[in-house]
Amino acid sequence: MNTLTGRYGSPMGMTRKFLSTCTFGGIDFLSDKERVARSARLTKQATRKSGKQNAQLLREQNNAIQYQNGMITGRPTVAGWYPDPDGGPGERWWTGKKWVYRRP
């Protein structure tokens, strides 16, 4: 172990941390390298979250389009829960061929 750096890292790192503590955060204790790495990590997380949200929105839009196409032809195109075609309360399951009250 280098005696100049010790077990707590570089002397500059310790100086930055000391000044940050003494100035109540007025001086940032992160180095530029640490700041860039943190920013990249947060950007990657935000991108991943945004991608999941976009995928969910795309699924919802596709379901809406399929539902609208089914309403134009009188029948949905895919199996799923839809408003009761007889106008009753609630929803009914479309199997792809017929309406049923329970999911098969």
N, CA, C and O atoms as a GROMACS GRO file, in nm:
protein
  416
    1MET      N    1   0.084  -0.117   0.000
    1MET     CA    2   0.000   0.000   0.000
    1MET      C    3   0.089   0.124   0.000
    1MET      O    4   0.188   0.131   0.073
    2ASN      N    5   0.054   0.219  -0.081
    2ASN     CA    6   0.128   0.343  -0.092
    2ASN      C    7   0.104   0.427   0.034
    2ASN      O    8  -0.011   0.448   0.073
    3THR      N    9   0.209   0.473   0.098
    3THR     CA   10   0.195   0.550   0.222
    3THR      C   11   0.140   0.689   0.196
    3THR      O   12   0.082   0.751   0.286
    4LEU      N   13   0.157   0.738   0.073
    4LEU     CA   14   0.108   0.872   0.042
    4LEU      C   15  -0.045   0.874   0.031
    4LEU      O   16  -0.110   0.969   0.073
    5THR      N   17  -0.100   0.768  -0.027
    5THR     CA   18  -0.245   0.766  -0.046
    5THR      C   19  -0.316   0.702   0.073
    5THR      O   20  -0.429   0.740   0.105
    6GLY      N   21  -0.253   0.606   0.137
    6GLY     CA   22  -0.319   0.541   0.250
    6GLY      C   23  -0.434   0.455   0.205
    6GLY      O   24  -0.448   0.426   0.086
    7ARG      N   25  -0.516   0.415   0.299
    7ARG     CA   26  -0.628   0.327   0.265
    7ARG      C   27  -0.752   0.403   0.222
    7ARG      O   28  -0.849   0.340   0.180
    8TYR      N   29  -0.754   0.534   0.229
    8TYR     CA   30  -0.872   0.613   0.196
    8TYR      C   31  -0.866   0.676   0.057
    8TYR      O   32  -0.951   0.759   0.025
    9GLY      N   33  -0.769   0.641  -0.024
    9GLY     CA   34  -0.760   0.697  -0.158
    9GLY      C   35  -0.653   0.804  -0.166
    9GLY      O   36  -0.566   0.812  -0.080
   10SER      N   37  -0.660   0.885  -0.268
   10SER     CA   38  -0.556   0.985  -0.292
   10SER      C   39  -0.569   1.100  -0.193
   10SER      O   40  -0.677   1.125  -0.140
   11PRO      N   41  -0.457   1.172  -0.168
   11PRO     CA   42  -0.464   1.289  -0.081
   11PRO      C   43  -0.559   1.395  -0.137
   11PRO      O   44  -0.626   1.465  -0.062
   12MET      N   45  -0.565   1.406  -0.270
   12MET     CA   46  -0.655   1.504  -0.331
   12MET      C   47  -0.800   1.467  -0.302
   12MET      O   48  -0.883   1.554  -0.277
   13GLY      N   49  -0.829   1.337  -0.307
   13GLY     CA   50  -0.964   1.292  -0.276
   13GLY      C   51  -1.002   1.326  -0.133
   13GLY      O   52  -1.114   1.370  -0.107
   14MET      N   53  -0.911   1.305  -0.041
   14MET     CA   54  -0.936   1.338   0.099
   14MET      C   55  -0.953   1.489   0.117
   14MET      O   56  -1.036   1.533   0.196
   15THR      N   57  -0.874   1.567   0.044
   15THR     CA   58  -0.885   1.713   0.051
   15THR      C   59  -1.022   1.758   0.002
   15THR      O   60  -1.088   1.841   0.065
   16ARG      N   61  -1.065   1.704  -0.112
   16ARG     CA   62  -1.197   1.739  -0.165
   16ARG      C   63  -1.307   1.703  -0.067
   16ARG      O   64  -1.398   1.782  -0.045
   17LYS      N   65  -1.299   1.585  -0.009
   17LYS     CA   66  -1.402   1.542   0.086
   17LYS      C   67  -1.402   1.630   0.210
   17LYS      O   68  -1.509   1.664   0.262
   18PHE      N   69  -1.284   1.668   0.259
   18PHE     CA   70  -1.274   1.755   0.376
   18PHE      C   71  -1.335   1.892   0.345
   18PHE      O   72  -1.412   1.945   0.425
   19LEU      N   73  -1.300   1.950   0.229
   19LEU     CA   74  -1.353   2.081   0.193
   19LEU      C   75  -1.504   2.076   0.170
   19LEU      O   76  -1.575   2.170   0.204
   20SER      N   77  -1.553   1.966   0.113
   20SER     CA   78  -1.695   1.952   0.091
   20SER      C   79  -1.769   1.948   0.224
   20SER      O   80  -1.876   2.008   0.238
   21THR      N   81  -1.712   1.878   0.322
   21THR     CA   82  -1.774   1.869   0.454
   21THR      C   83  -1.770   2.005   0.524
   21THR      O   84  -1.869   2.046   0.584
   22CYS      N   85  -1.657   2.074   0.518
   22CYS     CA   86  -1.642   2.203   0.586
   22CYS      C   87  -1.729   2.312   0.525
   22CYS      O   88  -1.770   2.404   0.596
   23THR      N   89  -1.757   2.304   0.396
   23THR     CA   90  -1.836   2.408   0.330
   23THR      C   91  -1.981   2.366   0.312
   23THR      O   92  -2.055   2.430   0.237
   24PHE      N   93  -2.022   2.260   0.380
   24PHE     CA   94  -2.159   2.208   0.373
   24PHE      C   95  -2.202   2.184   0.228
   24PHE      O   96  -2.313   2.219   0.189
   25GLY      N   97  -2.112   2.124   0.150
   25GLY     CA   98  -2.143   2.088   0.013
   25GLY      C   99  -2.115   2.196  -0.089
   25GLY      O  100  -2.139   2.176  -0.208
   26GLY      N  101  -2.064   2.310  -0.045
   26GLY     CA  102  -2.034   2.421  -0.137
   26GLY      C  103  -1.927   2.384  -0.237
   26GLY      O  104  -1.927   2.432  -0.350
   27ILE      N  105  -1.835   2.298  -0.195
   27ILE     CA  106  -1.732   2.246  -0.284
   27ILE      C  107  -1.764   2.099  -0.307
   27ILE      O  108  -1.773   2.022  -0.212
   28ASP      N  109  -1.780   2.062  -0.431
   28ASP     CA  110  -1.816   1.924  -0.465
   28ASP      C  111  -1.698   1.831  -0.441
   28ASP      O  112  -1.586   1.862  -0.482
   29PHE      N  113  -1.722   1.718  -0.374
   29PHE     CA  114  -1.611   1.627  -0.345
   29PHE      C  115  -1.590   1.522  -0.454
   29PHE      O  116  -1.493   1.446  -0.447
   30LEU      N  117  -1.677   1.518  -0.553
   30LEU     CA  118  -1.660   1.422  -0.661
   30LEU      C  119  -1.562   1.476  -0.764
   30LEU      O  120  -1.563   1.594  -0.796
   31SER      N  121  -1.478   1.389  -0.815
   31SER     CA  122  -1.389   1.429  -0.924
   31SER      C  123  -1.468   1.433  -1.054
   31SER      O  124  -1.581   1.384  -1.061
   32ASP      N  125  -1.409   1.491  -1.156
   32ASP     CA  126  -1.476   1.497  -1.286
   32ASP      C  127  -1.504   1.357  -1.338
   32ASP      O  128  -1.609   1.331  -1.396
   33LYS      N  129  -1.410   1.267  -1.317
   33LYS     CA  130  -1.426   1.129  -1.363
   33LYS      C  131  -1.545   1.062  -1.292
   33LYS      O  132  -1.624   0.993  -1.356
   34GLU      N  133  -1.557   1.084  -1.161
   34GLU     CA  134  -1.668   1.026  -1.086
   34GLU      C  135  -1.801   1.090  -1.129
   34GLU      O  136  -1.902   1.021  -1.139
   35ARG      N  137  -1.799   1.220  -1.154
   35ARG     CA  138  -1.920   1.291  -1.194
   35ARG      C  139  -1.968   1.243  -1.331
   35ARG      O  140  -2.088   1.224  -1.351
   36VAL      N  141  -1.876   1.223  -1.424
   36VAL     CA  142  -1.911   1.174  -1.557
   36VAL      C  143  -1.966   1.032  -1.549
   36VAL      O  144  -2.064   0.999  -1.616
   37ALA      N  145  -1.903   0.948  -1.468
   37ALA     CA  146  -1.950   0.810  -1.453
   37ALA      C  147  -2.090   0.807  -1.394
   37ALA      O  148  -2.174   0.728  -1.439
   38ARG      N  149  -2.117   0.890  -1.295
   38ARG     CA  150  -2.251   0.894  -1.233
   38ARG      C  151  -2.354   0.944  -1.334
   38ARG      O  152  -2.464   0.889  -1.343
   39SER      N  153  -2.319   1.046  -1.409
   39SER     CA  154  -2.410   1.099  -1.510
   39SER      C  155  -2.441   0.994  -1.616
   39SER      O  156  -2.556   0.980  -1.658
   40ALA      N  157  -2.340   0.921  -1.659
   40ALA     CA  158  -2.361   0.815  -1.759
   40ALA      C  159  -2.451   0.706  -1.703
   40ALA      O  160  -2.539   0.656  -1.773
   41ARG      N  161  -2.430   0.669  -1.578
   41ARG     CA  162  -2.512   0.565  -1.515
   41ARG      C  163  -2.658   0.610  -1.505
   41ARG      O  164  -2.749   0.532  -1.536
   42LEU      N  165  -2.681   0.734  -1.462
   42LEU     CA  166  -2.817   0.785  -1.451
   42LEU      C  167  -2.884   0.797  -1.587
   42LEU      O  168  -3.004   0.770  -1.601
   43THR      N  169  -2.808   0.838  -1.689
   43THR     CA  170  -2.862   0.847  -1.824
   43THR      C  171  -2.902   0.709  -1.875
   43THR      O  172  -3.007   0.694  -1.938
   44LYS      N  173  -2.819   0.610  -1.848
   44LYS     CA  174  -2.849   0.473  -1.891
   44LYS      C  175  -2.976   0.422  -1.824
   44LYS      O  176  -3.059   0.358  -1.888
   45GLN      N  177  -2.991   0.450  -1.694
   45GLN     CA  178  -3.110   0.407  -1.622
   45GLN      C  179  -3.235   0.477  -1.676
   45GLN      O  180  -3.339   0.414  -1.694
   46ALA      N  181  -3.224   0.606  -1.703
   46ALA     CA  182  -3.338   0.682  -1.756
   46ALA      C  183  -3.377   0.632  -1.895
   46ALA      O  184  -3.495   0.622  -1.928
   47THR      N  185  -3.278   0.599  -1.977
   47THR     CA  186  -3.304   0.547  -2.111
   47THR      C  187  -3.375   0.413  -2.103
   47THR      O  188  -3.470   0.388  -2.178
   48ARG      N  189  -3.329   0.328  -2.013
   48ARG     CA  190  -3.392   0.197  -1.996
   48ARG      C  191  -3.537   0.212  -1.951
   48ARG      O  192  -3.626   0.143  -2.002
   49LYS      N  193  -3.561   0.302  -1.855
   49LYS     CA  194  -3.696   0.326  -1.805
   49LYS      C  195  -3.785   0.382  -1.916
   49LYS      O  196  -3.900   0.342  -1.931
   50SER      N  197  -3.730   0.476  -1.993
   50SER     CA  198  -3.805   0.536  -2.102
   50SER      C  199  -3.841   0.431  -2.208
   50SER      O  200  -3.952   0.433  -2.262
   51GLY      N  201  -3.748   0.341  -2.236
   51GLY     CA  202  -3.775   0.234  -2.332
   51GLY      C  203  -3.888   0.144  -2.288
   51GLY      O  204  -3.971   0.104  -2.369
   52LYS      N  205  -3.892   0.112  -2.158
   52LYS     CA  206  -4.001   0.029  -2.106
   52LYS      C  207  -4.134   0.102  -2.116
   52LYS      O  208  -4.236   0.043  -2.152
   53GLN      N  209  -4.134   0.232  -2.085
   53GLN     CA  210  -4.257   0.310  -2.094
   53GLN      C  211  -4.304   0.320  -2.239
   53GLN      O  212  -4.423   0.309  -2.266
   54ASN      N  213  -4.210   0.339  -2.332
   54ASN     CA  214  -4.247   0.346  -2.473
   54ASN      C  215  -4.304   0.214  -2.523
   54ASN      O  216  -4.399   0.212  -2.602
   55ALA      N  217  -4.247   0.102  -2.476
   55ALA     CA  218  -4.298  -0.028  -2.516
   55ALA      C  219  -4.441  -0.048  -2.464
   55ALA      O  220  -4.526  -0.102  -2.536
   56GLN      N  221  -4.467  -0.005  -2.340
   56GLN     CA  222  -4.601  -0.016  -2.284
   56GLN      C  223  -4.700   0.070  -2.362
   56GLN      O  224  -4.811   0.026  -2.392
   57LEU      N  225  -4.661   0.192  -2.397
   57LEU     CA  226  -4.748   0.279  -2.476
   57LEU      C  227  -4.776   0.220  -2.613
   57LEU      O  228  -4.889   0.229  -2.664
   58LEU      N  229  -4.676   0.160  -2.674
   58LEU     CA  230  -4.694   0.099  -2.805
   58LEU      C  231  -4.792  -0.017  -2.797
   58LEU      O  232  -4.877  -0.033  -2.884
   59ARG      N  233  -4.780  -0.100  -2.691
   59ARG     CA  234  -4.875  -0.210  -2.673
   59ARG      C  235  -5.018  -0.157  -2.658
   59ARG      O  236  -5.112  -0.211  -2.717
   60GLU      N  237  -5.033  -0.051  -2.577
   60GLU     CA  238  -5.166   0.006  -2.557
   60GLU      C  239  -5.222   0.063  -2.687
   60GLU      O  240  -5.341   0.047  -2.716
   61GLN      N  241  -5.138   0.129  -2.766
   61GLN     CA  242  -5.183   0.183  -2.894
   61GLN      C  243  -5.224   0.071  -2.989
   61GLN      O  244  -5.326   0.082  -3.058
   62ASN      N  245  -5.145  -0.036  -2.993
   62ASN     CA  246  -5.180  -0.150  -3.080
   62ASN      C  247  -5.311  -0.212  -3.037
   62ASN      O  248  -5.394  -0.248  -3.121
   63ASN      N  249  -5.332  -0.226  -2.906
   63ASN     CA  250  -5.458  -0.281  -2.857
   63ASN      C  251  -5.575  -0.190  -2.896
   63ASN      O  252  -5.680  -0.240  -2.936
   64ALA      N  253  -5.556  -0.059  -2.886
   64ALA     CA  254  -5.662   0.035  -2.923
   64ALA      C  255  -5.693   0.026  -3.072
   64ALA      O  256  -5.810   0.029  -3.113
   65ILE      N  257  -5.589   0.015  -3.154
   65ILE     CA  258  -5.609   0.003  -3.298
   65ILE      C  259  -5.683  -0.126  -3.331
   65ILE      O  260  -5.776  -0.126  -3.412
   66GLN      N  261  -5.642  -0.235  -3.269
   66GLN     CA  262  -5.709  -0.363  -3.294
   66GLN      C  263  -5.855  -0.357  -3.247
   66GLN      O  264  -5.944  -0.411  -3.313
   67TYR      N  265  -5.879  -0.291  -3.135
   67TYR     CA  266  -6.016  -0.277  -3.085
   67TYR      C  267  -6.098  -0.194  -3.183
   67TYR      O  268  -6.212  -0.230  -3.214
   68GLN      N  269  -6.041  -0.083  -3.232
   68GLN     CA  270  -6.113   0.000  -3.327
   68GLN      C  271  -6.140  -0.076  -3.457
   68GLN      O  272  -6.249  -0.064  -3.514
   69ASN      N  273  -6.044  -0.153  -3.504
   69ASN     CA  274  -6.066  -0.232  -3.625
   69ASN      C  275  -6.177  -0.333  -3.603
   69ASN      O  276  -6.258  -0.357  -3.692
   70GLY      N  277  -6.180  -0.391  -3.486
   70GLY     CA  278  -6.287  -0.486  -3.455
   70GLY      C  279  -6.422  -0.419  -3.448
   70GLY      O  280  -6.523  -0.477  -3.488
   71MET      N  281  -6.426  -0.295  -3.397
   71MET     CA  282  -6.554  -0.224  -3.387
   71MET      C  283  -6.605  -0.188  -3.525
   71MET      O  284  -6.726  -0.183  -3.546
   72ILE      N  285  -6.515  -0.161  -3.619
   72ILE     CA  286  -6.557  -0.127  -3.755
   72ILE      C  287  -6.618  -0.249  -3.823
   72ILE      O  288  -6.720  -0.237  -3.891
   73THR      N  289  -6.557  -0.366  -3.806
   73THR     CA  290  -6.608  -0.487  -3.868
   73THR      C  291  -6.715  -0.554  -3.784
   73THR      O  292  -6.781  -0.647  -3.831
   74GLY      N  293  -6.734  -0.508  -3.662
   74GLY     CA  294  -6.835  -0.568  -3.575
   74GLY      C  295  -6.776  -0.669  -3.479
   74GLY      O  296  -6.843  -0.708  -3.384
   75ARG      N  297  -6.654  -0.713  -3.502
   75ARG     CA  298  -6.589  -0.810  -3.414
   75ARG      C  299  -6.443  -0.769  -3.390
   75ARG      O  300  -6.376  -0.720  -3.480
   76PRO      N  301  -6.396  -0.791  -3.268
   76PRO     CA  302  -6.253  -0.768  -3.243
   76PRO      C  303  -6.170  -0.870  -3.320
   76PRO      O  304  -6.219  -0.978  -3.354
   77THR      N  305  -6.047  -0.834  -3.347
   77THR     CA  306  -5.961  -0.924  -3.425
   77THR      C  307  -5.881  -1.019  -3.337
   77THR      O  308  -5.836  -1.123  -3.385
   78VAL      N  309  -5.863  -0.984  -3.209
   78VAL     CA  310  -5.784  -1.070  -3.120
   78VAL      C  311  -5.864  -1.103  -2.996
   78VAL      O  312  -5.955  -1.029  -2.957
   79ALA      N  313  -5.830  -1.215  -2.935
   79ALA     CA  314  -5.897  -1.254  -2.811
   79ALA      C  315  -5.864  -1.155  -2.702
   79ALA      O  316  -5.753  -1.103  -2.694
   80GLY      N  317  -5.964  -1.128  -2.616
   80GLY     CA  318  -5.941  -1.037  -2.505
   80GLY      C  319  -6.072  -0.989  -2.447
   80GLY      O  320  -6.180  -1.022  -2.496
   81TRP      N  321  -6.062  -0.910  -2.341
   81TRP     CA  322  -6.179  -0.850  -2.276
   81TRP      C  323  -6.220  -0.723  -2.351
   81TRP      O  324  -6.136  -0.638  -2.380
   82TYR      N  325  -6.350  -0.713  -2.381
   82TYR     CA  326  -6.403  -0.597  -2.451
   82TYR      C  327  -6.536  -0.559  -2.386
   82TYR      O  328  -6.598  -0.641  -2.318
   83PRO      N  329  -6.579  -0.433  -2.405
   83PRO     CA  330  -6.711  -0.396  -2.352
   83PRO      C  331  -6.819  -0.488  -2.408
   83PRO      O  332  -6.811  -0.533  -2.522
   84ASP      N  333  -6.918  -0.516  -2.327
   84ASP     CA  334  -7.025  -0.607  -2.366
   84ASP      C  335  -7.089  -0.559  -2.497
   84ASP      O  336  -7.140  -0.447  -2.502
   85PRO      N  337  -7.086  -0.642  -2.603
   85PRO     CA  338  -7.141  -0.598  -2.732
   85PRO      C  339  -7.294  -0.580  -2.728
   85PRO      O  340  -7.351  -0.513  -2.814
   86ASP      N  341  -7.359  -0.641  -2.628
   86ASP     CA  342  -7.504  -0.626  -2.615
   86ASP      C  343  -7.541  -0.501  -2.537
   86ASP      O  344  -7.659  -0.473  -2.516
   87GLY      N  345  -7.440  -0.425  -2.493
   87GLY     CA  346  -7.466  -0.301  -2.421
   87GLY      C  347  -7.483  -0.320  -2.271
   87GLY      O  348  -7.515  -0.225  -2.200
   88GLY      N  349  -7.462  -0.442  -2.223
   88GLY     CA  350  -7.475  -0.468  -2.079
   88GLY      C  351  -7.358  -0.410  -2.001
   88GLY      O  352  -7.259  -0.366  -2.059
   89PRO      N  353  -7.371  -0.409  -1.867
   89PRO     CA  354  -7.261  -0.357  -1.786
   89PRO      C  355  -7.142  -0.454  -1.788
   89PRO      O  356  -7.160  -0.575  -1.802
   90GLY      N  357  -7.026  -0.401  -1.774
   90GLY     CA  358  -6.907  -0.486  -1.767
   90GLY      C  359  -6.851  -0.520  -1.903
   90GLY      O  360  -6.878  -0.456  -2.004
   91GLU      N  361  -6.769  -0.626  -1.900
   91GLU     CA  362  -6.700  -0.669  -2.021
   91GLU      C  363  -6.727  -0.816  -2.047
   91GLU      O  364  -6.769  -0.890  -1.958
   92ARG      N  365  -6.702  -0.857  -2.170
   92ARG     CA  366  -6.711  -0.999  -2.206
   92ARG      C  367  -6.583  -1.037  -2.279
   92ARG      O  368  -6.515  -0.953  -2.337
   93TRP      N  369  -6.552  -1.166  -2.274
   93TRP     CA  370  -6.432  -1.220  -2.336
   93TRP      C  371  -6.464  -1.261  -2.479
   93TRP      O  372  -6.559  -1.334  -2.505
   94TRP      N  373  -6.381  -1.212  -2.573
   94TRP     CA  374  -6.392  -1.253  -2.713
   94TRP      C  375  -6.286  -1.358  -2.736
   94TRP      O  376  -6.167  -1.328  -2.721
   95THR      N  377  -6.324  -1.480  -2.773
   95THR     CA  378  -6.229  -1.589  -2.792
   95THR      C  379  -6.157  -1.581  -2.926
   95THR      O  380  -6.060  -1.653  -2.950
   96GLY      N  381  -6.205  -1.496  -3.012
   96GLY     CA  382  -6.154  -1.488  -3.148
   96GLY      C  383  -6.258  -1.543  -3.244
   96GLY      O  384  -6.251  -1.521  -3.365
   97LYS      N  385  -6.357  -1.616  -3.186
   97LYS     CA  386  -6.466  -1.673  -3.267
   97LYS      C  387  -6.603  -1.639  -3.210
   97LYS      O  388  -6.699  -1.619  -3.285
   98LYS      N  389  -6.612  -1.634  -3.076
   98LYS     CA  390  -6.743  -1.606  -3.014
   98LYS      C  391  -6.725  -1.534  -2.882
   98LYS      O  392  -6.617  -1.531  -2.824
   99TRP      N  393  -6.836  -1.473  -2.836
   99TRP     CA  394  -6.837  -1.403  -2.708
   99TRP      C  395  -6.870  -1.501  -2.597
   99TRP      O  396  -6.961  -1.583  -2.611
  100VAL      N  397  -6.798  -1.493  -2.486
  100VAL     CA  398  -6.828  -1.574  -2.367
  100VAL      C  399  -6.820  -1.483  -2.244
  100VAL      O  400  -6.760  -1.375  -2.249
  101TYR      N  401  -6.881  -1.528  -2.133
  101TYR     CA  402  -6.879  -1.447  -2.012
  101TYR      C  403  -6.756  -1.470  -1.927
  101TYR      O  404  -6.721  -1.386  -1.844
  102ARG      N  405  -6.689  -1.582  -1.947
  102ARG     CA  406  -6.565  -1.613  -1.874
  102ARG      C  407  -6.454  -1.641  -1.971
  102ARG      O  408  -6.475  -1.688  -2.083
  103ARG      N  409  -6.335  -1.612  -1.925
  103ARG     CA  410  -6.218  -1.643  -2.008
  103ARG      C  411  -6.200  -1.794  -2.010
  103ARG      O  412  -6.198  -1.857  -1.904
  104PRO      N  413  -6.187  -1.853  -2.130
  104PRO     CA  414  -6.170  -2.001  -2.136
  104PRO      C  415  -6.037  -2.046  -2.080
  104PRO      O  416  -6.008  -2.166  -2.078
   0.00000   0.00000   0.00000
